[in-house]
Amino acid sequence: MKRMIVLSSVALSTMLLLSGCLVIGNRGVPGNGSGTVGQQLIDLQKAHSTGVITDAEYQTLKAKALGNK
């Protein structure tokens, strides 16, 4: 049981670390002005649907990407 908890913790930590590296290495934070508007919206939708960003963050970044600051 203890081993399963340790392995799960290591796996979760690794996934979180790698997902952060992918965002930083890819195009930065979704909605920060990089890429086309369409690509920004796709990235934002993916981040929102996977739980990386909250509903409020999604709406704020979406409005920013669309120019509704």
NORTARA-V185499 format. One line per field, one symbol per residue. psi: psi as a letter, one per 40 degrees, with the letter a starting at -180 (. if undefined). A space follows every 10 residues. Layout:
psi: ???
//
This chain:
psi: dddddddddd dddddddddd dddddceahh eeeiiidddd ddddddddde ediidddddd dddddeef.
//
